[in-house]
Each structure stands twice: as C-alpha cells, then as structure tokens.
Amino acid sequence: MRRRALGVCSALTLLLVGCVTPTKRAAAPLPPSAPTSVEGLAAAIQDDAARIEKEQNDDVRARLADEAMAYADACMAEAPQAAACLYGRGLAYGLQARTHRAQALGLLKPMLESLNAADAADPGYDNAGPARVRSQLLLKAPSWPAGPGDPDAALDSAKRAVELRPQYPPNLLALAQALAATGDANAAKETYLRARDAAQALPAGDSRDGWIREADQGLQRK
C-alpha cells in the first residue's frame, strides 16, 4: 500500500526529519590525522556512521556527521567517479540529515543521487550497499511532493540488493521491511526468518547480534 504524500512536516524517526530545505551544511575541516587514500576516507565515513549509532550526545553526533561530510568531500576530490566515494558521500548526506534535522529534507535529493551514482559505478560495493541504503531512504522519506519516498520503489531496490548479495543479512532485513510496508506480511515474515538464519550462520559479533535482534523485532511486529 503506497504511503500518502505528506503536505506538512512529518516527525519521522531515524534519518529523515525536517521542515525546511536549506542548502548543504558546510563541512568541518579534516582532522590532522585524516587518511588520504580513497579506501581510508571511505572507511573513515563508515567508522563515523558506526560511532553515531552508539553516541547519545547530540553535539558529538553532529560533529561526527560533519567530519564524515568532510571525509566525503575529500574522497570526491580525489576520485569523483569511484563507487567508494560516491557511496560514502551518500552515507555522509544521510548522517547530516540524521543530526542536522532542520536540513534533512534538503539533503534527500543529493543523497539519492549519490547512491544512484554509486550503484551505477559498482552495484556490489559494500555488499550491494547502494541499493540497500537507497531502499531504506525511499522507505523512510516523505512521499512526493515533500520528498522522494516511495515504498514500491523501495521494494524494487531491496530486491536488487538481495539479488546481488542474497545471504547478506542487512539486505534481507531491508527487503523484509519493504515487504511489510507494501502490505505483504507473509513474505515479510519469511524474509525476516531468512535474515535471522543468515545472521546466525555468521561468526559471533556485535553486527551479527544486532541483525538477529532486528530480525526478531520484525517478527514480533507481524
């Protein structure tokens, strides 16, 4: 079932909250210890994203998001066509939207454009990350005319991620969420079970435990 278009600001949780659409926030300067290689800059963005997930202080979260944007700008200056830099820039826009919420709606279009470009450059990057993150964006964003949100398009993107990397738990979780959002409860349940099984087959670790927990939470909502 397609989400209704939102004519007013929506109190979206996660990364898509905002009422105005100003221009991109100026990036913070790179720290002295910043990496210089494309691989290092891309890894630094991912590290900031992981730290934001665990950080409770809003000021620290905002600083990390600005740092990630600086890393993304440096990566793009080094290799503007590289999937790692395009994907990293998409993630950095998402982190900006999460932490600078007054600007969130204005960041959705460049985030989507960056993910599309990364997908075109290397669909398999980060275990089909461009398609997976795009699905999450399309699922959580306000619908037209306020934003690019489109549950049906989110479902298509999640299916693409699973086709590319069928055993990667986050891809299956993204597909389960999109199936639930588009009204296919039975398929969503089956996919949450697949995601849990895929995660349980992996070595123990924080990521594995988080994916299992997310799958169980999804199953409880069925």
C-alpha positions in Angstrom: 0.0 0.0 0.0 1.6 3.3 -1.1 2.3 5.9 1.5 0.3 9.1 1.2 2.1 12.3 0.1 3.0 14.5 3.1 2.0 18.1 2.7 3.4 19.1 6.1 6.5 18.3 8.1 6.4 14.7 9.4 8.0 13.6 12.7 10.0 10.9 11.1 12.4 9.0 13.2 15.9 7.9 12.2 17.5 9.9 9.4 14.7 11.8 7.7 13.3 14.6 9.8 13.0 18.2 8.8 10.7 21.0 7.8 12.8 23.3 5.7 15.2 22.7 2.8 18.2 24.9 3.1 21.5 24.3 1.2 24.1 21.7 2.3 25.7 22.5 5.7 29.4 23.5 5.4 31.6 20.5 6.1 34.0 20.5 9.0 37.8 20.7 8.2 39.6 17.4 8.0 41.3 16.4 11.2 45.1 16.3 11.1 45.1 12.5 11.3 42.7 12.1 8.4 43.5 9.4 5.8 44.5 10.4 2.3 43.6 7.3 0.3 40.2 6.6 -1.2 39.9 3.4 0.9 40.9 5.2 4.1 38.5 8.0 3.6 35.6 5.6 2.8 36.4 3.6 5.9 36.5 6.7 8.0 33.0 7.6 6.9 31.8 4.2 7.8 33.5 4.5 11.2 31.8 7.8 11.9 28.5 6.2 10.9 29.0 3.4 13.4 30.0 5.8 16.1 26.9 7.9 15.6 24.8 4.8 16.1 26.2 4.4 19.6 26.6 8.1 20.6 24.0 9.7 22.8 25.2 13.3 22.9 23.6 15.3 20.1 26.6 17.7 19.8 29.0 14.9 19.4 26.7 13.2 16.8 26.6 16.4 14.8 30.4 16.8 14.9 30.8 13.2 13.7 28.4 13.9 10.8 30.2 17.0 9.8 33.5 15.1 9.9 32.0 12.4 7.7 31.0 15.0 5.2 34.5 16.4 5.2 35.9 12.9 4.5 33.3 12.5 1.7 34.3 15.8 0.1 38.0 14.8 0.3 37.2 11.4 -1.2 35.2 13.0 -4.1 38.0 15.5 -4.8 40.4 12.5 -5.0 38.3 10.1 -7.1 34.9 11.6 -8.1 33.9 8.5 -10.1 34.8 5.9 -7.5 32.0 3.9 -6.1 33.6 4.2 -2.6 33.5 8.0 -2.7 30.0 8.2 -4.2 28.6 5.8 -1.7 30.5 7.5 1.1 29.0 10.8 0.1 25.5 9.3 0.1 26.1 8.0 3.6 27.5 11.3 4.7 24.4 13.1 3.5 22.3 10.7 5.4 24.3 11.3 8.6 23.9 15.0 8.1 20.1 14.5 7.8 20.1 12.5 11.0 21.9 15.0 13.1 21.0 18.4 11.5 17.3 17.7 11.2 16.2 21.2 10.2 18.1 20.5 6.9 17.0 16.9 6.4 14.6 17.3 3.5 17.1 19.3 1.5 19.6 16.5 1.8 17.4 13.7 0.4 17.8 14.5 -3.3 21.7 14.7 -3.2 21.8 11.6 -1.0 19.6 9.7 -3.6 21.7 11.0 -6.5 24.9 9.8 -4.8 23.6 6.4 -4.1 22.3 6.0 -7.7 25.7 7.0 -9.0 27.5 4.6 -6.7 25.1 1.8 -7.8 26.0 2.6 -11.4 29.7 2.6 -10.7 29.7 -0.7 -8.7 26.4 -2.4 -7.7 28.1 -4.8 -5.4 30.1 -2.3 -3.3 29.6 -2.8 0.4 27.5 -6.0 -0.2 25.1 -4.1 -2.5 25.2 -1.2 -0.2 23.9 1.4 -2.8 20.7 -0.5 -3.5 20.2 -1.4 0.2 20.6 2.2 1.5 18.5 3.5 -1.3 15.7 1.2 -0.3 15.9 2.5 3.3 15.9 6.1 2.1 12.9 5.5 -0.2 11.0 3.7 2.5 11.5 6.3 5.3 11.5 9.6 3.3 8.3 11.7 2.9 6.4 10.9 -0.3 6.0 13.3 -3.2 5.8 16.3 -3.2 7.6 16.7 0.1 10.3 14.1 -0.7 11.3 11.1 -2.8 9.6 8.5 -0.5 8.1 5.6 -2.5 7.5 2.2 -0.8 7.2 0.4 -4.1 10.5 1.8 -5.4 12.0 0.9 -2.0 10.8 -2.7 -2.5 12.4 -2.8 -6.0 15.7 -1.5 -4.6 15.7 -4.0 -1.8 15.0 -6.9 -4.2 18.0 -5.7 -6.2 20.2 -5.8 -3.2 19.1 -9.3 -2.3 19.7 -10.4 -5.9 23.2 -9.1 -5.8 24.1 -10.4 -2.3 21.4 -12.9 -1.2 23.0 -14.1 2.0 23.9 -10.7 3.5 21.5 -10.2 6.5 21.1 -6.4 6.1 19.9 -6.9 2.5 17.3 -9.4 3.7 16.3 -7.1 6.5 15.8 -4.2 4.1 13.7 -6.5 1.9 11.5 -7.6 4.8 10.9 -4.0 5.9 9.9 -3.0 2.3 7.6 -6.1 2.0 5.9 -5.2 5.3 5.5 -1.6 4.2 3.9 -2.6 0.9 1.4 -4.9 2.6 2.9 -8.4 2.0 3.0 -9.6 5.6 3.6 -13.3 4.8 6.6 -12.6 2.6 7.9 -10.1 5.1 7.8 -12.8 7.8 9.5 -15.3 5.6 12.2 -12.8 4.8 12.8 -11.9 8.4 13.3 -15.6 9.1 15.8 -15.8 6.2 17.6 -12.8 7.6 17.8 -14.4 11.1 19.1 -17.7 9.7 21.7 -15.9 7.6 22.9 -13.9 10.6 23.0 -17.0 12.8 25.3 -18.7 10.3 27.9 -16.0 10.8 30.7 -15.8 13.4 29.7 -14.2 16.7 30.0 -10.4 16.9 28.2 -7.2 17.5 26.9 -6.9 13.9 25.6 -10.4 13.9 23.8 -10.0 17.2 22.3 -6.7 16.0 21.0 -8.3 12.8 19.5 -11.2 14.8 17.8 -8.7 17.2 16.4 -6.7 14.3 15.0 -9.8 12.6 13.4 -10.9 15.9 11.9 -7.4 16.4 10.5 -7.6 12.9 8.9 -11.0 13.5 7.3 -9.7 16.7 5.6 -6.9 14.7 4.0 -9.5 12.4 
